[in-house]
Amino acid sequence: MVTTRHVFFIDGFDPKGASSFYQKHSQELAQYSQLSGTTHTLGPRSRHSPTTSRWHCTTTLHGQTTNTTFDYLGWDDCVRSLWARTPLQLARQALRSLWDFFTTGAARRLHGLAPATVRAALFPYGLVLAAVLAAMVTTLVVYAGLSYAAMSATAVMVGSAMAAAVSAYAAWHVLLRTPTTWFLRVVAFANCLAHRESAALEERVRTWSQQISAALSAPQADEVLLVGYSAGSSLAVQVAAQVLQLARAGNAADAQRLALLTLGNCIPVAAALPAAAQVRADIAAVASHRLVWVDYTAPIDWGSFPLVDPVTMRKADPAPADAVALATAPPTANRKFLSPQFHLLSLPGTYRAIKKDKYQVHQLYLKCPELLGRYDYFSMLYGNQSLQQRVF
């Protein structure tokens, strides 16, 4: 039974940070307490380090108490540095990513793993193209109308320019109301991660690894749980690999209390690119250690790669040479990739509505369900069973 736990959480590609996460987390946890009959006493959020927010939670169920220290590993400053702020910047990032994924064959390999996810990633490009065409057609119609009305050349040019600006502005704000820009940004981040273009993020990963190594060296926690959500799942694998390396250099027994939980993972996106040799090396390092690694990703989540073990992913040729090592990595009883089965956690009407909004589907991993089921997010974070006891 787990009486003390230390959770390290890496969020997705989100510029909002710890304050926003804590607010939503506390609301969902309060709802979960009512649903499950478990008592959770959540403490206030405090700044533990320049990049880490911390809170404590005491959980009581059937007279048994579990004390959890929760460290939110912030990287929202890194996200903001990579965040395209104008349509032109976003277009440049998106086109570069599209070029890299198609010219290297990565898109074909990913399509073999999860066709729906790749189609969903391509859909925003179609919307952007449609928006551009709509703006162009609007501009041409205004130009033709003003010319037909025998307006002066200056009036025609000014009117056409205004029509182009207004239609482009309207199209951009329509796109912002859809998950379109979110898909584009996540794919661009995966491309950035593969090419190791953010020195600040790499330094952040090293800092996190040292924090977790220090927690493992301390004897207090029965379990040290590293959680990566969405794009944070890729960073969590990098951190786990570095923690294991530090453990081998120090006390390897410390790493036995470490477990890795990934939710809504998109790890294969970066790993499929030939430039991502370090990403694949980190995956292989985690696979070679008997680390408990559990992933929950839903087939209806088109922003992720459901039931795909990145350790054994190798589909179409040509593939990066080091992908062979991943494909032949021995299977382990300590690694499982599962579906959260969201249809069993929601009432039928709610589930039908949620399925239509792919952005909301991707948020379900962190929310309180309507019904209790096998996937129990808050119990994994705060309950009295370790991840290994719960899943294996």
C-alpha positions as a printed Julia matrix, in Angstrom:
392×3 Matrix{Float64}:
   0.0    0.0     0.0
   1.22   3.5    -0.85
   1.15   5.88    2.11
   3.42   8.55    0.58
   3.81   9.48   -3.07
   5.65  12.16   -5.01
   4.06  13.11   -8.34
   5.91  15.07  -11.02
   3.55  16.34  -13.72
   4.52  17.67  -17.17
   1.65  19.42  -18.93
   1.01  19.69  -22.66
   1.99  22.46  -25.08
   0.08  25.16  -23.2
   1.23  28.73  -22.48
  -1.06  29.14  -19.44
   1.02  27.39  -16.78
   0.58  26.23  -13.19
  -2.07  28.69  -11.97
  -4.57  27.72  -14.66
  -3.82  24.02  -14.23
  -4.22  24.13  -10.44
  -7.56  25.9   -10.65
  -9.02  23.35  -13.05
  -7.38  20.46  -11.21
  -8.86  21.44   -7.86
 -12.35  21.78   -9.39
 -12.18  18.37  -11.05
 -10.78  16.76   -7.89
 -13.67  18.15   -5.82
 -16.14  16.59   -8.26
 -14.24  13.31   -8.16
 -14.38  13.26   -4.35
 -18.18  13.42   -4.49
 -18.36  10.74   -7.15
 -15.96   8.27   -5.53
 -16.69   8.87   -1.86
 -12.99   9.53   -1.27
 -11.87  12.44    0.9
  -9.2   14.63   -0.7
  -7.74  17.52    1.23
  -5.89  19.62   -1.31
  -3.44  22.19   -0.01
  -2.62  25.56   -1.56
  -0.28  25.97   -4.49
   3.16  27.37   -3.7
   6.27  28.15   -5.73
   8.81  25.45   -4.89
  11.45  26.58   -7.39
  11.6   29.04  -10.3
  10.12  26.37  -12.58
   8.11  24.2   -10.18
   4.81  24.71   -8.37
   3.95  22.38   -5.5
   0.92  21.37   -3.49
   0.08  18.56   -1.09
  -2.95  16.32   -0.97
  -4.12  14.02    1.81
  -6.43  11.24    0.63
  -8.56   9.11    2.94
 -10.49   6.02    1.88
 -11.84   3.34    4.24
  -9.65   4.7     7.04
  -6.46   4.5     4.98
  -4.52   7.7     4.35
  -2.15   8.57    1.5
  -0.08  11.74    1.48
   0.94  13.03   -1.94
   3.35  15.78   -2.88
   2.46  17.1    -6.33
   5.1   19.0    -8.31
   3.89  20.75  -11.45
   6.94  21.03  -13.68
   6.39  24.26  -15.53
   7.58  24.92  -19.06
   4.98  27.48  -20.12
   7.77  30.06  -20.56
   9.4   27.73  -23.09
   6.02  27.26  -24.78
   5.54  31.01  -25.06
   8.98  31.39  -26.64
   7.94  28.87  -29.31
   4.38  30.15  -29.66
   3.62  31.76  -33.02
   1.96  35.11  -32.26
   0.93  36.16  -35.75
  -0.72  34.32  -38.64
   2.48  34.71  -40.66
   4.62  33.11  -37.95
   2.19  30.23  -37.55
   2.03  29.72  -41.33
   5.82  29.6   -41.5
   6.01  27.02  -38.69
   3.21  24.93  -40.19
   4.64  24.87  -43.71
   8.09  23.97  -42.47
   6.66  21.08  -40.42
   4.58  19.88  -43.36
   7.66  19.91  -45.57
   9.8   18.01  -43.06
   7.23  15.32  -42.34
   6.48  14.62  -46.01
   9.94  14.87  -47.54
  11.46  12.55  -44.91
   8.73   9.91  -45.13
   7.74  10.5   -41.5
   4.13  11.26  -42.48
   3.85   7.9   -44.24
   5.27   6.05  -41.24
   2.89   7.85  -38.89
  -0.06   7.13  -41.17
   0.73   3.44  -40.86
   0.51   3.75  -37.08
  -2.6    5.93  -36.72
  -4.31   7.0   -39.98
  -7.03   9.02  -38.21
  -4.45  11.06  -36.31
  -2.5   11.92  -39.46
  -5.69  12.88  -41.31
  -6.69  15.06  -38.36
  -3.26  16.72  -38.45
  -3.67  17.43  -42.18
  -7.22  18.78  -41.8
  -6.07  22.16  -40.42
  -3.95  22.72  -43.51
  -7.09  22.23  -45.59
  -8.98  24.73  -43.44
  -6.2   27.29  -43.74
  -6.12  26.81  -47.5
  -9.91  27.24  -47.64
  -9.64  30.41  -45.55
  -6.97  31.82  -47.86
  -9.04  31.01  -50.92
 -12.12  32.59  -49.34
 -10.17  35.77  -48.63
  -8.85  35.83  -52.2
 -12.31  35.28  -53.7
 -13.78  38.03  -51.51
 -11.05  40.42  -52.61
 -11.57  39.56  -56.3
 -15.35  40.04  -56.0
 -14.9   43.45  -54.39
 -12.33  44.4   -57.01
 -14.64  43.33  -59.84
 -17.6   45.13  -58.28
 -15.73  48.4   -57.84
 -14.29  48.2   -61.32
 -17.74  47.54  -62.79
 -19.06  50.59  -60.93
 -16.46  52.65  -62.78
 -14.76  53.76  -59.57
 -11.38  55.47  -59.8
  -8.26  53.3   -59.81
  -7.36  54.57  -56.34
 -10.8   53.69  -54.95
 -10.62  50.23  -56.51
  -7.2   49.55  -54.99
  -8.15  50.91  -51.55
 -11.45  49.04  -51.52
  -9.79  45.79  -52.6
  -7.06  46.17  -49.97
  -9.66  46.78  -47.26
 -11.64  43.73  -48.41
  -8.5   41.59  -48.31
  -7.62  42.81  -44.8
 -11.13  42.34  -43.41
 -11.61  38.9   -44.94
  -8.17  37.74  -43.76
  -8.9   39.05  -40.25
 -12.27  37.29  -40.2
 -10.79  34.03  -41.48
  -8.05  34.12  -38.82
 -10.57  34.57  -36.0
 -12.76  31.78  -37.36
  -9.72  29.48  -37.34
  -8.95  30.48  -33.74
 -12.38  29.18  -32.71
 -11.52  25.68  -33.96
  -8.77  23.24  -32.88
  -7.01  24.11  -36.14
  -4.25  26.28  -34.7
  -3.79  23.84  -31.8
  -3.03  20.98  -34.2
  -0.62  23.15  -36.17
   1.23  24.28  -33.06
   1.62  20.77  -31.62
   3.0   19.38  -34.88
   5.4   22.33  -35.13
   6.54  21.67  -31.56
   7.2   18.0   -32.36
   9.34  19.12  -35.27
  11.21  21.5   -32.98
  11.71  18.72  -30.43
  13.08  16.35  -33.07
  15.63  18.93  -34.22
  16.51  19.94  -30.62
  15.97  23.61  -31.42
  15.16  24.83  -27.9
  18.24  24.97  -25.68
  16.09  26.36  -22.86
  13.8   23.34  -22.97
  16.72  20.91  -22.97
  18.12  22.68  -19.92
  14.68  22.47  -18.28
  14.58  18.7   -18.87
  17.99  18.33  -17.2
  16.77  20.37  -14.22
  13.66  18.22  -13.87
  15.73  15.05  -14.06
  17.9   16.23  -11.19
  14.8   17.12   -9.13
  13.33  13.65   -9.62
  16.68  11.99   -8.89
  16.83  13.89   -5.62
  13.3   12.73   -4.74
  14.29   9.13   -5.48
  17.36   9.43   -3.28
  15.18  10.54   -0.36
  13.52   7.56    1.36
  10.2    9.24    2.14
   8.06   8.4    -0.9
   6.8    4.86   -1.51
   6.29   5.79   -5.16
   7.71   8.51   -7.39
   5.3    8.96  -10.29
   6.3   10.88  -13.41
   3.26  11.93  -15.47
   3.39  13.33  -19.0
   0.24  14.61  -20.68
  -0.15  15.23  -24.43
   3.04  16.86  -25.77
   4.42  16.56  -22.25
   4.52  12.78  -22.74
   7.53  13.19  -25.05
   9.3   15.31  -22.45
   8.44  12.78  -19.72
  10.23  10.04  -21.66
  13.29  12.27  -22.02
  13.23  12.99  -18.29
  12.81   9.32  -17.4
  15.8    8.39  -19.57
  17.99  10.99  -17.86
  16.8    9.96  -14.4
  17.71   6.34  -15.17
  21.12   7.46  -16.39
  21.69   9.4   -13.18
  20.54   6.39  -11.15
  23.06   4.13  -12.9
  25.77   6.63  -12.1
  24.65   6.69   -8.46
  22.37   4.22   -6.72
  20.48   2.13   -9.28
  18.16   0.82   -6.57
  16.65   4.28   -6.24
  15.01   4.0    -9.68
  12.91   1.02   -8.58
  10.39   3.4    -7.0
   9.98   5.37  -10.23
   6.96   4.83  -12.5
   6.05   6.56  -15.76
   2.47   7.44  -16.71
   1.73   9.0   -20.1
  -1.7   10.28  -21.09
  -2.9   11.11  -24.6
   0.62  10.61  -25.89
   1.95  11.96  -29.17
   5.45  10.54  -28.74
   5.66   8.99  -32.24
   5.26  12.38  -33.96
   8.75  13.55  -33.09
  10.24  10.04  -33.01
   9.28   9.38  -36.64
  11.5   12.16  -37.98
  15.02  11.08  -39.02
  16.52  14.02  -37.1
  15.08  12.71  -33.81
  17.92  10.33  -32.99
  18.05  11.54  -29.37
  14.29  11.09  -28.97
  14.56   7.48  -30.12
  17.62   6.91  -27.94
  15.65   8.08  -24.89
  12.77   5.75  -25.76
  15.19   2.84  -26.11
  16.86   3.71  -22.79
  13.53   3.65  -20.97
  12.6    0.37  -22.7
  15.85  -1.31  -21.71
  15.14  -0.68  -18.03
  12.4   -2.53  -16.18
  10.61   0.74  -15.54
   6.87   0.6   -15.02
   5.44   2.53  -17.97
   1.69   2.81  -18.47
   0.06   4.83  -21.22
  -3.62   5.64  -21.58
  -4.6    7.01  -24.98
  -8.09   6.78  -26.5
  -8.77   5.65  -30.09
 -11.28   8.53  -30.42
  -8.54  11.03  -29.54
  -7.28  12.18  -32.93
  -4.67  14.38  -31.27
  -2.74  11.34  -30.02
  -1.43   7.93  -31.02
  -3.65   5.36  -29.29
  -2.34   1.9   -28.36
   0.96   2.54  -30.14
   4.04   1.45  -28.23
   6.78   3.82  -29.48
   9.36   1.22  -28.48
   8.15  -1.17  -31.15
   6.96   1.28  -33.79
   8.32   0.61  -37.24
   5.93   0.61  -40.17
   6.77   1.83  -43.63
  10.24   1.99  -45.17
  12.48   3.85  -45.42
  12.8    4.27  -41.66
  15.61   5.85  -39.65
  18.38   3.32  -39.12
  18.15   3.53  -35.34
  14.44   2.66  -35.52
  15.55  -0.94  -35.99
  16.86  -0.98  -32.44
  13.49   0.21  -31.2
  11.61  -2.34  -33.25
  13.67  -5.21  -31.85
  13.6   -4.05  -28.23
  12.47  -6.96  -26.04
   8.9   -6.73  -24.74
   8.47  -6.23  -21.03
   5.68  -7.07  -18.63
   6.15  -3.61  -17.1
   5.04  -1.63  -20.17
   1.39  -1.33  -21.17
  -0.45   0.87  -23.65
  -4.16   0.92  -22.88
  -7.36   2.68  -23.83
  -9.08   4.67  -21.06
 -12.43   3.52  -22.54
 -14.07   6.9   -22.23
 -17.36   5.43  -23.43
 -17.57   3.55  -20.13
 -16.86   6.69  -18.11
 -19.64   8.83  -19.62
 -23.38   8.61  -20.07
 -24.34   7.81  -23.69
 -25.67  11.28  -24.47
 -22.59  12.98  -23.04
 -20.26  10.66  -24.89
 -21.95  11.32  -28.24
 -21.61  15.07  -27.71
 -17.98  14.87  -26.6
 -16.98  12.73  -29.59
 -17.9   15.59  -31.92
 -15.39  17.93  -30.28
 -11.9   16.48  -30.69
 -10.33  19.19  -28.58
 -12.59  18.27  -25.64
 -11.82  14.58  -26.15
  -8.15  15.36  -25.62
  -8.98  17.05  -22.29
 -10.85  14.05  -20.86
  -7.73  12.42  -19.42
  -7.5   15.15  -16.77
 -11.2   15.48  -15.96
 -13.56  13.91  -13.46
 -15.67  11.28  -15.29
 -19.41  10.88  -14.95
 -18.97   7.2   -14.06
 -16.18   5.31  -12.32
 -14.23   2.84  -14.45
 -10.87   1.21  -15.03
  -9.23   4.48  -16.01
  -9.09   6.4   -12.73
  -6.89   9.46  -13.14
  -7.22  10.93   -9.67
  -6.83   7.58   -7.98
  -3.56   7.02   -9.85
  -2.33  10.39   -8.61
  -3.61  10.28   -5.05
  -4.81   6.72   -4.26
  -3.28   4.08   -2.0
  -2.14   1.76   -4.8
   1.02   2.21   -6.83
   0.76   2.33  -10.63
   2.24  -1.15  -10.8
  -0.27  -2.57   -8.31
  -3.16  -0.87  -10.08
  -2.38  -1.91  -13.63
  -0.26  -5.05  -13.4
